Amino acid sequence: MSTGSTSTLRPVRRLPQQLLRAVAVTLAVLMTASCATGDTAAEDTYSAPVPDALERYYEQSAQWEPCDGDFECATVDVPLDYGNPDGASIGIAMIRQKAIMPRGSLLVNPGGPGASGVGLVKNAGSATFSPTLREKFHLVGFDPRGVGDSAPVECRSDDQLDASRVGEAMDIDDLGALCARDNARVLPHVDTDSAARDLDILRSAVGDERLNYLGFSYGTKLGAAYSDLFGGNVGRMVLDGAMNPVLGIDQVTTGQAQRFEQSLREWVSWCDGVRGCPVDGGVEEGLAELEDLFDRLADAPLTTADGREFNDQELVNALLLAMYDDGWWDSLVAGMMDLEEGDPAALMSMADARSGRLPDGTYADNSWDAFTAVNCLDYPEPAVSGAALDRKLEDISPTLGWYLGGDLSCAGWPAESTGDLEPAQPLEESAEALVIGTTGDPATPYEWSQALADQLAGEDPSNVHLLTYEGLGHTAYGRSNDCVTRAVDEFLIDGEAPEPGKTC
């Protein structure tokens, strides 16, 4: 597709796979967690230090109350600004699914940034985490600051989010002004380092001396940031679908574009062998047919039964959902066949699933606004953006690149970036980490997991382990196979790491 307008799909959110599989039930996300460094919490005599000036926050114990059926909920206070701990505070929302034979708590993060850990545990906990793991650990999901029920950054209306999906995206200046109108107090403080500091207060509030954690996708970045700040407090940490902390937002975008293009080629090749597949004749011919379809929908969008516009951008949304999880491939074929008959309903449902739009026209959460707010603080200005980035993306991703480019600059954002691009620090000797990489992951390419594992290992790799899942889609635990499930469960519960070079 030729360039001609600013893309509205950039950048690609790193949605965990469990979210995508649970979307038929309700929009949720991935997570897992870790366990104590001994087989039981009693075996570990470590006492976590309390940071200066934060004593009143670390004196809290989570006050769990029944909520949403069999769950328990609590809110824990944290400083709005860690540079001014005596100033205002905000509440971090948590949810817990209690274990039968608990060894402690497993705190989980689903990714994003902007995804709700409360939603993950409530809506997809049983589908994501194995019965064995849920028996041994209290599953604790939390909404990071700026997300969900934790001082959420809420900017756009449902109608404005709808418009952004069909080519009417706001530029960063206008979006920033809109966000600052109601969120000026919170916007400068939703960075990942602050969220990692919150995570240590949550660890203390649930009664654990060491953090046991499982983070998916962006959750691996949060986990690595926690380890950098509180290395002695890390117990067992699982990081699935890793981010590489040294990459700028432009490098993240180009890496994803290249892998989404490869994943699309995999789907077209597979679809070519399916009876009735509307993109046949081989990979190159199939991709050309898709590009023609993009052009036709851009020029003459279809209309759904409820009067919404289905254009090329919505088709790309549906395609991206299926690239996140190959469990959607059959649905994508069926939707494409319907589209040939002029009916976009099934594909619009897939596009809505990726975007978090519910059947009543509302959006499930504030994840899109939070995504921008966090990234504008976490990343410095990109080295390549605008038209130069668009050209690069079209070179490496001829079919999808145009939709993933645009201006990644946050120069007009009302809060200044505080992030850097430093590698993760080596893990403390008392901690242990299992990093999982999926060879066909389009959102967090496999080499990013290799890079994070190398950074955490430093010169002594004995307590950092890399598990490879040979498969397609984003992340592995909870959506891949029994081999991955066993490896993660054995690591978290018993401290048994997979052998070096283990592949599932």
Disulfide bonds with the S-S distance in Angstrom:
Cys67-Cys73 2.01
Cys155-Cys179 2.01
Cys271-Cys277 1.89
Cys376-Cys410 2.01
Cys483-Cys504 1.99
